[in-house]
């Protein structure tokens, strides 16, 4: 469900994007408790789990953004990152998942101020690990999701 929330973040700002994910394969399963219907500000998102490692997030509101996002989770040290790929642009957006409780979570977008390009995925992953604890690394405001309908 946090991945769907991640997709919602895309509507409010422009976090760092890349045509490559942090890793080629998920480093953890996508938790079932993140599936369901979630509210972000005035938009409603449906998060599903097509298999145990991946998610699909779709804006089901009457809003202008009907994009669909697919992705998976990467664990970097103790932090969980969402690799969220827009079906429309084929670019990945990256968010740190902050679980609050079963009915709320936040996503922290990786800052659009990061302009580096990386010759390899391992270089990008190393960069994330090296700088993720510094103040510039994430957007200032978290994206907050609240559960509307359970999974």
PLY file of the C-alpha trace (Angstrom):
ply
format ascii 1.0
element vertex 151
property float x
property float y
property float z
element edge 150
property int vertex1
property int vertex2
end_header
0.00 0.00 0.00
2.89 2.33 0.59
3.89 1.92 -3.02
0.54 3.19 -4.10
1.11 6.07 -1.80
4.40 6.55 -3.45
2.61 7.01 -6.70
0.45 9.67 -5.11
3.55 11.61 -4.21
4.26 11.94 -7.86
1.16 14.05 -8.22
2.36 16.64 -5.74
5.98 17.00 -6.67
8.75 15.65 -8.79
11.00 13.37 -6.79
14.22 12.01 -8.27
13.54 9.70 -11.21
15.51 7.17 -13.22
14.89 4.60 -15.92
16.45 2.02 -13.59
15.32 0.84 -10.16
17.64 0.72 -7.15
17.92 -3.04 -7.68
16.77 -5.37 -10.45
14.87 -7.61 -8.08
12.98 -6.96 -4.85
14.95 -7.48 -1.65
11.81 -8.14 0.38
8.20 -9.23 -0.02
5.50 -6.61 -0.46
3.38 -6.79 2.73
-0.30 -7.67 2.24
-1.34 -5.07 4.81
-0.49 -2.32 2.29
-3.12 -3.48 -0.17
-6.54 -1.83 -0.19
-7.99 1.61 -0.81
-5.98 4.61 0.42
-6.66 8.33 0.58
-3.99 10.92 -0.16
-5.36 14.45 0.19
-8.34 14.34 -2.22
-7.19 11.39 -4.36
-8.07 7.76 -3.78
-5.65 4.97 -4.67
-6.17 1.25 -5.04
-3.11 -0.82 -4.18
-2.98 -4.44 -5.20
-0.37 -7.18 -4.94
-0.10 -9.14 -8.22
2.44 -11.47 -6.56
4.22 -11.65 -3.23
7.00 -9.24 -4.25
5.29 -6.59 -6.40
2.57 -3.96 -6.10
0.32 -2.06 -8.47
-1.07 1.37 -7.51
-3.85 3.05 -9.44
-5.50 6.42 -8.92
-9.23 5.63 -8.89
-10.36 9.21 -8.19
-12.07 11.53 -10.60
-8.82 13.46 -10.88
-6.67 14.34 -13.87
-3.98 11.82 -12.95
-5.07 8.33 -13.95
-1.54 6.96 -14.16
-0.77 3.47 -12.93
2.38 2.58 -11.04
4.03 -0.77 -10.53
6.95 -1.57 -8.34
8.62 -3.32 -5.48
10.57 -2.71 -2.28
14.29 -2.50 -1.65
15.80 -2.70 1.81
18.85 -0.46 2.21
20.33 -1.06 5.63
17.28 -0.70 7.91
15.32 1.58 5.57
12.69 0.43 3.09
12.61 2.16 -0.29
9.81 2.00 -2.81
10.79 1.58 -6.48
7.66 2.89 -8.24
7.56 2.77 -12.06
5.06 4.87 -13.99
3.44 2.84 -16.76
3.12 6.05 -18.80
6.70 7.36 -18.59
8.47 4.09 -17.76
10.53 6.00 -15.16
11.07 4.97 -11.57
10.40 7.27 -8.66
11.93 6.52 -5.29
10.46 6.90 -1.82
11.37 5.92 1.69
8.48 4.10 3.34
7.57 5.15 6.85
5.00 2.82 8.36
2.97 4.49 11.09
0.26 1.93 11.84
-2.11 -0.42 9.97
-4.19 2.51 8.70
-1.55 5.17 7.96
1.81 5.43 6.25
4.07 8.11 4.81
6.35 8.26 1.83
9.40 10.49 1.72
10.34 11.27 -1.88
14.01 11.24 -2.81
14.79 14.88 -3.58
14.54 16.26 -7.08
17.59 18.36 -6.17
19.68 15.27 -6.77
20.89 15.68 -10.33
23.49 12.92 -10.39
23.30 10.22 -13.01
24.76 6.83 -12.26
26.72 4.57 -14.60
25.27 1.48 -12.92
22.55 0.41 -10.53
25.15 -0.53 -7.95
26.51 3.04 -8.10
23.01 4.43 -7.51
22.37 2.00 -4.65
25.71 2.92 -3.04
24.83 6.64 -3.39
21.45 6.07 -1.71
23.06 4.16 1.15
25.82 6.77 1.58
23.58 9.87 1.59
20.11 8.75 2.75
20.68 10.06 6.26
21.57 13.61 5.15
19.03 16.43 5.19
19.15 17.14 1.43
18.32 13.58 0.40
14.53 13.67 0.84
11.79 16.12 -0.08
10.82 18.31 2.89
7.18 17.23 3.22
6.11 13.60 3.55
3.22 12.18 1.56
0.62 10.91 4.00
-1.85 8.09 3.25
-4.83 6.96 5.25
-6.66 3.66 4.73
-10.22 3.98 3.44
-11.06 0.33 2.78
-9.10 -2.65 4.18
-7.40 -5.13 1.89
0 1
1 2
2 3
3 4
4 5
5 6
6 7
7 8
8 9
9 10
10 11
11 12
12 13
13 14
14 15
15 16
16 17
17 18
18 19
19 20
20 21
21 22
22 23
23 24
24 25
25 26
26 27
27 28
28 29
29 30
30 31
31 32
32 33
33 34
34 35
35 36
36 37
37 38
38 39
39 40
40 41
41 42
42 43
43 44
44 45
45 46
46 47
47 48
48 49
49 50
50 51
51 52
52 53
53 54
54 55
55 56
56 57
57 58
58 59
59 60
60 61
61 62
62 63
63 64
64 65
65 66
66 67
67 68
68 69
69 70
70 71
71 72
72 73
73 74
74 75
75 76
76 77
77 78
78 79
79 80
80 81
81 82
82 83
83 84
84 85
85 86
86 87
87 88
88 89
89 90
90 91
91 92
92 93
93 94
94 95
95 96
96 97
97 98
98 99
99 100
100 101
101 102
102 103
103 104
104 105
105 106
106 107
107 108
108 109
109 110
110 111
111 112
112 113
113 114
114 115
115 116
116 117
117 118
118 119
119 120
120 121
121 122
122 123
123 124
124 125
125 126
126 127
127 128
128 129
129 130
130 131
131 132
132 133
133 134
134 135
135 136
136 137
137 138
138 139
139 140
140 141
141 142
142 143
143 144
144 145
145 146
146 147
147 148
148 149
149 150
